[in-house]
Amino acid sequence: MMHELKPPYDITCVIFAGGKSSRMGQDKSLLPFGDCETLAEYQYERLSKLFKKVYISTKEEKFGFDAPLIYDTDHRALYAPTAGFQALFKTLDEARVFVISVDTPFITAQEIEALLNADRETLDAVIARTPSGQHPLCGIYHRSLLPTFEKMLQEQNHRLGQLLKEADTEYVLFEDEAPFTNLNHPEEYQQALSRSRG
């Protein structure tokens, strides 16, 4: 599959911001970041410069800025990416999407382009991997996986790692862990704030 590897990329990006943030102790998507009022807005603003279309996957309208939202409301009590994937493929008429977690603000065009370069029509997914492990919420997912996501929801199985192992998945190895830093805990958020200011 040929890609135009010059922003804006011709693939829809979906920011996953419907998680529970239990380790952070508060909704991480609403924490201030960079020069924006929230991490969600920071991600939306910067990714909108890289992709032609950017959506935010969420359970509710909780943001103080304008952005197209995909509501994951069929499974309101379930805080799992599987519900978000089902909602986005039912909402968007897209053969594939690039997904990224709201709490990974350091992933750059360099990593995104490497993932886009690895994609092919015959694949189900292209996922970032670093020496510490795979990053299921940084990569490309194809519509071919929708029946699997729906089956997983019915069975209350939310293991993305197992899904990717059984699917036709291409992994792209990145030696540098830094771009894939997740802001899961308060101390990680504070370190990321210092890094964004630097």
Secondary structure as the mmCIF struct_conf table of DSSP 4:
data_model
#
loop_
_struct_conf.conf_type_id
_struct_conf.id
_struct_conf.beg_label_comp_id
_struct_conf.beg_label_asym_id
_struct_conf.beg_label_seq_id
_struct_conf.end_label_comp_id
_struct_conf.end_label_asym_id
_struct_conf.end_label_seq_id
BEND BEND1 LYS A 6 PRO A 8
STRN STRN1 TYR A 9 TYR A 9
BEND BEND2 ASP A 10 ILE A 11
STRN STRN2 THR A 12 PHE A 16
TURN_TY1_P TURN_TY1_P1 SER A 22 GLY A 25
BEND BEND3 GLN A 26 GLN A 26
HELX_RH_3T_P HELX_RH_3T_P1 LYS A 28 LEU A 30
BEND BEND4 LEU A 31 LEU A 31
STRN STRN3 PHE A 33 PHE A 33
TURN_TY1_P TURN_TY1_P2 GLY A 34 ASP A 35
STRN STRN4 CYS A 36 CYS A 36
BEND BEND5 GLU A 37 THR A 38
HELX_RH_AL_P HELX_RH_AL_P1 LEU A 39 LEU A 47
TURN_TY1_P TURN_TY1_P3 SER A 48 LEU A 50
STRN STRN5 PHE A 51 PHE A 51
BEND BEND6 LYS A 52 LYS A 52
STRN STRN6 VAL A 54 THR A 58
BEND BEND7 LYS A 59 GLU A 60
BEND BEND8 GLY A 64 PHE A 65
STRN STRN7 LEU A 69 TYR A 71
TURN_TY1_P TURN_TY1_P4 ASP A 74 ALA A 77
BEND BEND9 ALA A 80 ALA A 80
HELX_RH_AL_P HELX_RH_AL_P2 PRO A 81 THR A 91
BEND BEND10 ALA A 95 ALA A 95
STRN STRN8 ARG A 96 SER A 101
TURN_TY1_P TURN_TY1_P5 VAL A 102 ASP A 103
TURN_TY1_P TURN_TY1_P6 PRO A 105 PHE A 106
HELX_RH_AL_P HELX_RH_AL_P3 ALA A 109 ALA A 118
TURN_TY1_P TURN_TY1_P7 GLU A 121 THR A 122
BEND BEND11 ASP A 124 ASP A 124
STRN STRN9 ALA A 125 THR A 130
TURN_TY1_P TURN_TY1_P8 PRO A 131 SER A 132
STRN STRN10 GLY A 133 HIS A 142
HELX_RH_3T_P HELX_RH_3T_P2 ARG A 143 LEU A 145
HELX_RH_AL_P HELX_RH_AL_P4 LEU A 146 GLN A 154
TURN_TY1_P TURN_TY1_P9 GLU A 155 GLN A 156
HELX_RH_AL_P HELX_RH_AL_P5 LEU A 160 GLU A 166
BEND BEND12 ALA A 167 ALA A 167
STRN STRN11 THR A 169 LEU A 173
BEND BEND13 GLU A 175 GLU A 175
HELX_RH_3T_P HELX_RH_3T_P3 ALA A 178 PHE A 180
BEND BEND14 HIS A 185 HIS A 185
HELX_RH_AL_P HELX_RH_AL_P6 PRO A 186 ARG A 197
#
